[in-house]
Amino acid sequence: MPGCSGVRSVQSDRMSAPEVIRVTGGTPLHGQVAVLGAKNAALKHMVATMLAPGNHVLENVPAIADVAIMREVLAYAGATCIRDGTSLLITVPEEPHPEAPLELVRKMRASILVLGALLARCGEARVALPGGDDFGSRPIDMHLEGLRDMGAVFELNHGVLEGRAPDGLHGTDIYLEFPSVGATENLLLAAAMATGTTTISNAAREPEMSDLAHFLNKMGAKIEGAGTSTISVHGVGSLDAATHRVVPDRLEAGTYALAGAISSGVVRVVDCVPDHLRMELRKMAAAGCEVTTGEDWIEVSGPDRPQPVDFATLPYPGFHTDMHPQMVAFLSIADGTSIATENVYAARFRYVGELNRMGANIHTDGQHVVVRGTNRLSGCEVDGCDIRAAAALVLAGLVADGTTSVVHADHIDRGYAGFVEKMRALGAGITRL
């Protein structure tokens, strides 16, 4: 096992962004929009590069704020990241620095994945407890329990999680209480170089997680069953640098599809994988949208007014929790009452009050959101408190009377590259201040 040096550098390219997006409603969207690689895949692939020294190339990487933050995390560990268009060249040293500091990790929850990668590569890791969007309690107990079963020991000192694998990591059988994407990915990264075979049961099946396994296999890992509920990882002694194209972002695709739907327009989303949105598209169709798909495109024609639809968020292939706020914005103007049930994040509902400020009639009851459709929303100032809430409020602004100002809209930059420009190209009356 290679040692880990104390050399580190910080490369900062985080995009500064205006905090207000202003939308003038009343214009149906029409046209075609292309999506890039998935945020929830690109970030994990960037972490995976730390498992192998050398020059990695990730293609189809969006220029979003979270990618910029992850570049800083890797730079702190000693890697260099150079962007060339939509490609990232990541050069990983022979002896990375096994630490992710608080000032970086607190900005983005995905940073916790460096824990499994650095334990596997260096035999130790120091990672501050994660931040990211505030969706209530999202503990990392399953991450730690699985890593302990593989031979890691942990101490929490002053908010920093210090992990060691004194005898290296070893394969074992792990059963997850819930098919957590983050826990599955962290264990996958750790198991890739562990001694022996690791079996992860009740594993997450998300396309982004499967894409991570595909990238790791390109690096020389031996992973079977990704995309099913049981994954087997046969550990190897070392991995090699590789080149990989990131899977398209289904959440970006779904957001633009709903933008067309809520505005009673017709929008074609290209460079996507329609099958990754099959539940979301099914619910759009039930609400009255005309949905057609091809090999790598989706076209959605919105109704004059949606029909009410009930939906529940679930792990893949269920309805994605990150499409919940956008769907509720769409249903807020439905001709009837819809019920959304949130089964993934307990405190996802801060956007509800902001939609109600615009004239929606929504209330929460435990994990349920009751949406009584109204035929009119009115523009006003609202707070885009997280990535998907901000996007949902912009969508609501597309059909609201007058002008909607979404403050703290810089959250959108964490998940959508060129959001305002793409929406404007579809005909939206949208500007940044």
C-alpha positions as CSV (number, residue, x, y, z in Angstrom):
1,M,0.0,0.0,0.0
2,P,1.5,3.4,-1.0
3,G,2.2,6.0,1.6
4,C,0.4,9.3,1.6
5,S,2.3,12.6,1.5
6,G,1.6,15.8,3.3
7,V,1.9,17.9,0.2
8,R,-1.3,19.7,-0.8
9,S,-2.5,22.6,-2.9
10,V,-5.9,24.2,-3.4
11,Q,-7.1,25.1,-6.8
12,S,-10.2,27.3,-6.8
13,D,-12.3,27.9,-9.8
14,R,-15.7,28.2,-8.1
15,M,-18.0,30.3,-10.2
16,S,-19.4,33.4,-8.7
17,A,-23.0,34.0,-9.6
18,P,-25.6,36.7,-9.3
19,E,-28.2,35.8,-6.6
20,V,-31.4,36.6,-8.5
21,I,-33.2,35.1,-11.5
22,R,-36.1,37.1,-12.8
23,V,-38.8,35.4,-14.8
24,T,-41.7,37.0,-16.7
25,G,-44.5,34.5,-17.2
26,G,-46.9,33.9,-19.9
27,T,-44.8,32.5,-22.8
28,P,-45.1,28.8,-23.8
29,L,-41.6,27.3,-24.3
30,H,-40.7,25.8,-27.7
31,G,-37.5,24.3,-29.0
32,Q,-34.7,21.8,-28.3
33,V,-32.3,21.7,-25.4
34,A,-29.3,19.4,-24.8
35,V,-28.2,18.1,-21.4
36,L,-24.7,17.3,-20.2
37,G,-23.4,14.7,-17.8
38,A,-25.1,14.0,-14.5
39,K,-23.9,16.0,-11.5
40,N,-24.6,13.0,-9.3
41,A,-22.3,10.9,-11.5
42,A,-19.5,13.3,-12.3
43,L,-18.8,14.2,-8.7
44,K,-18.4,10.5,-7.8
45,H,-16.3,9.8,-10.8
46,M,-14.0,12.6,-9.8
47,V,-13.5,10.9,-6.4
48,A,-12.9,7.5,-8.0
49,T,-9.9,8.9,-9.8
50,M,-8.1,9.1,-6.4
51,L,-7.9,5.3,-6.5
52,A,-5.3,5.3,-9.2
53,P,-2.3,7.5,-10.0
54,G,-1.9,9.0,-13.4
55,N,-3.9,11.0,-15.9
56,H,-7.7,10.4,-16.0
57,V,-10.1,12.0,-18.5
58,L,-13.7,12.5,-17.7
59,E,-15.9,13.7,-20.6
60,N,-19.3,15.3,-20.7
61,V,-18.7,17.1,-17.3
62,P,-21.0,20.1,-16.7
63,A,-19.5,23.4,-15.6
64,I,-21.4,23.6,-12.4
65,A,-20.5,24.9,-9.0
66,D,-20.4,21.5,-7.3
67,V,-17.9,20.2,-9.8
68,A,-15.7,23.3,-9.1
69,I,-15.9,22.5,-5.3
70,M,-15.0,18.9,-5.9
71,R,-12.0,20.1,-7.9
72,E,-10.9,21.9,-4.8
73,V,-11.4,18.8,-2.7
74,L,-9.2,16.8,-5.1
75,A,-6.6,19.6,-5.3
76,Y,-6.3,19.6,-1.5
77,A,-5.5,15.9,-1.7
78,G,-2.8,16.7,-4.2
79,A,-4.5,16.1,-7.6
80,T,-4.6,18.6,-10.4
81,C,-7.8,19.2,-12.4
82,I,-7.8,21.0,-15.8
83,R,-10.9,21.7,-17.7
84,D,-11.0,21.6,-21.5
85,G,-14.5,22.4,-22.7
86,T,-16.7,19.6,-21.2
87,S,-13.7,17.4,-20.3
88,L,-11.7,17.2,-17.1
89,L,-8.1,16.0,-17.1
90,I,-7.4,14.8,-13.5
91,T,-3.8,14.0,-12.6
92,V,-3.5,12.0,-9.4
93,P,-0.2,11.7,-7.5
94,E,1.4,8.5,-6.3
95,E,1.0,9.7,-2.7
96,P,-2.2,11.7,-2.2
97,H,-2.9,13.7,1.0
98,P,-5.7,11.7,2.8
99,E,-7.8,14.7,4.0
100,A,-10.8,16.7,3.0
101,P,-11.1,19.9,5.1
102,L,-14.3,21.4,6.7
103,E,-14.3,24.5,4.6
104,L,-14.8,22.4,1.5
105,V,-16.8,19.4,2.7
106,R,-19.4,21.5,4.4
107,K,-20.4,23.0,1.0
108,M,-21.2,19.7,-0.6
109,R,-22.4,16.4,0.9
110,A,-20.8,14.3,-2.0
111,S,-17.4,15.1,-0.5
112,I,-18.0,12.3,2.1
113,L,-17.2,9.8,-0.7
114,V,-13.5,10.6,-0.4
115,L,-13.7,8.6,2.8
116,G,-14.0,5.2,1.1
117,A,-11.6,6.1,-1.7
118,L,-8.8,7.4,0.6
119,L,-9.2,4.5,3.1
120,A,-8.7,2.1,0.1
121,R,-5.8,4.0,-1.4
122,C,-4.0,5.3,1.7
123,G,-5.2,3.2,4.6
124,E,-6.3,6.4,6.4
125,A,-8.6,9.4,5.8
126,R,-9.6,12.5,7.6
127,V,-12.9,14.0,6.4
128,A,-15.0,16.7,8.0
129,L,-18.7,15.7,8.5
130,P,-20.6,16.7,5.3
131,G,-22.8,19.7,4.5
132,G,-24.8,20.3,1.3
133,D,-28.5,21.0,1.0
134,D,-30.5,21.0,4.2
135,F,-33.0,18.2,3.8
136,G,-33.1,17.2,7.5
137,S,-31.2,14.3,9.0
138,R,-29.2,12.3,6.4
139,P,-26.8,10.4,8.7
140,I,-23.8,8.5,7.3
141,D,-24.3,5.5,9.7
142,M,-24.6,3.0,6.9
143,H,-21.4,4.3,5.3
144,L,-19.5,3.8,8.5
145,E,-21.0,0.5,9.5
146,G,-20.1,-1.0,6.1
147,L,-16.6,0.3,6.3
148,R,-16.1,-1.0,9.8
149,D,-17.2,-4.4,8.6
150,M,-14.4,-4.1,6.0
151,G,-11.8,-3.4,8.7
152,A,-11.9,0.4,9.2
153,V,-11.9,2.1,12.6
154,F,-13.1,5.6,13.2
155,E,-12.8,8.4,15.7
156,L,-14.7,11.8,15.7
157,N,-12.5,14.6,16.9
158,H,-13.6,18.3,16.7
159,G,-16.0,17.6,13.9
160,V,-13.5,15.7,11.8
161,L,-14.0,12.0,11.1
162,E,-10.6,10.2,11.3
163,G,-10.6,6.7,9.7
164,R,-7.9,4.1,9.6
165,A,-7.6,0.6,8.2
166,P,-4.6,-0.7,10.2
167,D,-4.6,-4.1,8.5
168,G,-6.0,-2.9,5.2
169,L,-9.6,-3.3,4.0
170,H,-11.0,-6.8,3.5
171,G,-14.0,-8.2,1.7
172,T,-17.2,-9.0,3.6
173,D,-21.0,-9.3,3.2
174,I,-22.9,-6.1,3.8
175,Y,-26.6,-5.6,3.9
176,L,-27.9,-2.0,3.7
177,E,-31.0,-1.2,5.7
178,F,-32.0,1.2,2.9
179,P,-30.7,1.3,-0.7
180,S,-28.7,4.5,0.0
181,V,-26.9,5.8,-3.1
182,G,-24.1,7.4,-1.0
183,A,-23.5,4.4,1.1
184,T,-23.5,2.1,-1.9
185,E,-21.0,4.3,-3.7
186,N,-18.7,4.7,-0.7
187,L,-18.6,1.0,-0.1
188,L,-18.0,0.4,-3.8
189,L,-15.0,2.7,-3.8
190,A,-13.6,1.1,-0.7
191,A,-14.2,-2.5,-1.9
192,A,-12.6,-2.0,-5.3
193,M,-9.1,-2.4,-3.8
194,A,-9.9,-4.5,-0.7
195,T,-8.6,-8.0,-0.2
196,G,-11.2,-10.6,-1.2
197,T,-14.8,-10.2,-2.3
198,T,-17.4,-7.8,-0.9
199,T,-21.1,-8.3,-1.5
200,I,-23.5,-5.4,-1.0
201,S,-27.1,-6.4,-0.6
202,N,-30.1,-4.1,-0.9
203,A,-27.7,-1.8,-2.9
204,A,-28.8,1.3,-4.7
205,R,-29.7,0.8,-8.4
206,E,-29.5,4.4,-9.7
207,P,-28.1,4.9,-13.2
208,E,-25.4,7.2,-11.8
209,M,-24.2,4.5,-9.4
210,S,-24.1,2.0,-12.2
211,D,-22.1,4.5,-14.2
212,L,-19.6,4.7,-11.4
213,A,-19.2,0.9,-11.4
214,H,-18.7,1.1,-15.2
215,F,-15.9,3.7,-14.8
216,L,-14.2,1.6,-12.0
217,N,-14.3,-1.4,-14.2
218,K,-12.5,0.6,-16.9
219,M,-9.9,1.3,-14.3
220,G,-9.4,-2.4,-13.7
221,A,-11.9,-3.1,-10.9
222,K,-14.0,-6.3,-11.0
223,I,-17.5,-5.3,-10.1
224,E,-20.6,-7.4,-11.0
225,G,-24.3,-6.7,-10.6
226,A,-24.3,-2.9,-10.7
227,G,-27.8,-1.7,-11.4
228,T,-29.3,-4.7,-9.4
229,S,-29.9,-5.0,-5.7
230,T,-26.9,-7.2,-5.1
231,I,-23.4,-6.0,-6.1
232,S,-20.3,-8.2,-5.9
233,V,-16.8,-6.5,-5.8
234,H,-13.7,-8.7,-6.2
235,G,-10.9,-6.6,-4.8
236,V,-7.8,-6.0,-6.9
237,G,-4.4,-4.8,-5.8
238,S,-4.2,-1.7,-7.9
239,L,-6.1,0.3,-10.5
240,D,-5.1,2.3,-13.5
241,A,-6.1,5.7,-14.9
242,A,-8.9,5.6,-17.4
243,T,-11.1,7.7,-19.7
244,H,-14.9,7.8,-19.3
245,R,-17.9,9.7,-20.6
246,V,-20.3,10.7,-17.8
247,V,-23.9,9.4,-18.1
248,P,-26.4,12.1,-19.1
249,D,-28.2,14.1,-16.3
250,R,-31.7,12.8,-16.0
251,L,-32.6,15.5,-13.5
252,E,-31.6,18.3,-15.9
253,A,-33.6,16.5,-18.6
254,G,-36.6,16.1,-16.4
255,T,-36.5,19.8,-15.3
256,Y,-36.5,21.1,-18.9
257,A,-39.3,18.6,-19.9
258,L,-41.4,20.0,-17.0
259,A,-40.6,23.5,-18.1
260,G,-42.2,22.8,-21.4
261,A,-45.1,21.1,-19.8
262,I,-45.9,23.8,-17.2
263,S,-45.8,26.5,-19.9
264,S,-48.1,24.5,-22.2
265,G,-45.3,24.5,-24.7
266,V,-43.4,21.8,-26.6
267,V,-39.8,21.0,-25.6
268,R,-37.5,18.4,-27.0
269,V,-34.6,17.3,-24.7
270,V,-31.7,15.7,-26.5
271,D,-28.5,13.8,-25.4
272,C,-30.4,12.1,-22.6
273,V,-31.5,8.5,-21.7
274,P,-35.4,8.4,-21.6
275,D,-35.4,5.1,-19.7
276,H,-33.8,6.8,-16.7
277,L,-36.9,9.0,-16.4
278,R,-39.5,6.4,-17.0
279,M,-41.5,6.9,-13.8
280,E,-41.4,10.7,-14.1
281,L,-42.5,10.6,-17.7
282,R,-45.3,8.2,-16.8
283,K,-46.6,10.7,-14.3
284,M,-46.3,13.6,-16.7
285,A,-48.3,11.6,-19.2
286,A,-51.0,10.9,-16.6
287,A,-51.2,14.6,-15.9
288,G,-52.1,15.2,-19.6
289,C,-48.7,15.7,-21.3
290,E,-48.1,14.2,-24.6
291,V,-44.8,12.4,-24.2
292,T,-42.7,10.9,-27.0
293,T,-39.3,9.4,-26.8
294,G,-36.4,8.2,-29.0
295,E,-33.1,6.5,-28.3
296,D,-31.6,9.7,-26.8
297,W,-34.4,12.3,-26.8
298,I,-37.6,13.1,-25.0
299,E,-40.3,15.5,-26.4
300,V,-43.0,16.8,-24.0
301,S,-46.1,18.8,-25.1
302,G,-47.8,20.4,-22.2
303,P,-51.6,20.5,-21.7
304,D,-53.6,23.7,-21.3
305,R,-53.9,22.7,-17.7
306,P,-52.6,19.6,-16.0
307,Q,-54.8,16.9,-14.5
308,P,-54.2,15.9,-10.9
309,V,-51.7,13.1,-10.3
310,D,-50.5,11.4,-7.1
311,F,-46.8,10.4,-6.8
312,A,-44.4,9.1,-4.2
313,T,-40.6,9.5,-4.2
314,L,-38.7,6.3,-4.0
315,P,-35.2,4.9,-4.8
316,Y,-34.7,4.2,-8.4
317,P,-36.6,3.1,-10.5
318,G,-39.1,5.1,-8.5
319,F,-39.9,8.8,-8.8
320,H,-36.7,10.7,-8.0
321,T,-36.8,12.9,-4.9
322,D,-34.9,15.6,-6.8
323,M,-37.8,15.9,-9.3
324,H,-40.3,16.3,-6.4
325,P,-40.3,20.2,-6.2
326,Q,-40.5,20.7,-10.0
327,M,-43.5,18.2,-10.2
328,V,-45.3,19.9,-7.4
329,A,-44.8,23.3,-9.1
330,F,-46.4,21.7,-12.3
331,L,-49.3,20.3,-10.3
332,S,-49.9,23.5,-8.5
333,I,-51.9,24.7,-11.5
334,A,-53.7,21.3,-12.0
335,D,-57.5,21.0,-12.3
336,G,-57.9,19.1,-9.1
337,T,-56.1,17.9,-6.0
338,S,-52.8,15.9,-6.1
339,I,-50.9,14.3,-3.3
340,A,-47.1,13.9,-3.3
341,T,-45.5,11.6,-0.7
342,E,-41.9,12.1,0.2
343,N,-40.2,8.9,1.3
344,V,-36.5,9.9,0.9
345,Y,-35.8,13.2,2.6
346,A,-37.8,14.1,5.6
347,A,-37.4,17.9,5.4
348,R,-37.7,18.7,1.7
349,F,-40.7,21.0,2.0
350,R,-39.3,24.5,2.4
351,Y,-40.2,25.3,-1.2
352,V,-43.9,24.9,-0.3
353,G,-44.3,28.2,1.5
354,E,-42.6,30.0,-1.5
355,L,-45.1,28.5,-4.0
356,N,-47.9,29.5,-1.7
357,R,-46.6,33.0,-1.7
358,M,-47.2,32.9,-5.5
359,G,-50.8,31.9,-4.9
360,A,-50.5,28.1,-4.9
361,N,-52.7,26.1,-2.4
362,I,-50.4,23.6,-0.9
363,H,-50.1,22.2,2.6
364,T,-48.0,19.5,4.2
365,D,-49.3,16.6,6.4
366,G,-46.4,14.6,7.7
367,Q,-44.6,13.2,4.7
368,H,-47.4,14.1,2.4
369,V,-47.9,17.3,0.3
370,V,-51.5,18.1,-0.6
371,V,-51.6,20.2,-3.8
372,R,-55.0,21.8,-4.6
373,G,-54.6,23.1,-8.1
374,T,-55.3,26.8,-8.8
375,N,-55.8,28.4,-12.2
376,R,-53.6,31.4,-11.4
377,L,-50.2,32.0,-9.9
378,S,-48.9,35.6,-9.4
379,G,-45.3,36.6,-9.6
380,C,-43.5,37.9,-6.5
381,E,-40.1,37.5,-4.7
382,V,-39.4,34.0,-3.5
383,D,-36.5,32.2,-2.0
384,G,-34.7,29.5,-4.0
385,C,-33.5,27.6,-0.9
386,D,-31.8,24.7,-2.6
387,I,-31.0,23.5,-6.1
388,R,-34.3,21.9,-7.0
389,A,-36.5,24.3,-5.1
390,A,-34.9,27.2,-7.0
391,A,-35.6,25.4,-10.3
392,A,-39.2,24.7,-9.3
393,L,-39.8,28.3,-8.5
394,V,-38.4,29.4,-11.9
395,L,-40.8,26.9,-13.5
396,A,-43.7,28.4,-11.5
397,G,-42.6,31.8,-12.7
398,L,-43.1,30.7,-16.3
399,V,-46.9,30.6,-15.8
400,A,-47.3,33.3,-13.1
401,D,-48.8,36.7,-13.9
402,G,-46.2,39.4,-13.9
403,T,-42.6,38.9,-12.7
404,T,-41.1,36.4,-10.3
405,S,-37.8,37.1,-8.7
406,V,-36.0,34.0,-7.3
407,V,-33.4,35.1,-4.8
408,H,-30.5,32.8,-3.8
409,A,-30.9,31.4,-7.2
410,D,-27.2,30.8,-7.3
411,H,-28.2,27.3,-5.9
412,I,-29.2,26.5,-9.4
413,D,-25.5,26.8,-10.5
414,R,-24.8,23.8,-8.3
415,G,-26.8,21.5,-10.6
416,Y,-27.5,23.2,-13.9
417,A,-24.9,24.5,-16.4
418,G,-26.1,27.5,-18.4
419,F,-29.6,27.3,-17.0
420,V,-30.7,30.8,-17.8
421,E,-29.2,30.7,-21.3
422,K,-30.9,27.4,-22.1
423,M,-34.3,28.6,-20.8
424,R,-34.0,31.8,-22.8
425,A,-33.2,29.8,-26.0
426,L,-36.5,28.0,-25.4
427,G,-38.3,31.4,-25.3
428,A,-38.5,32.0,-21.6
429,G,-38.5,35.6,-20.4
430,I,-35.7,35.1,-18.0
431,T,-32.7,37.2,-16.9
432,R,-30.0,37.1,-14.2
433,L,-29.3,40.2,-12.0
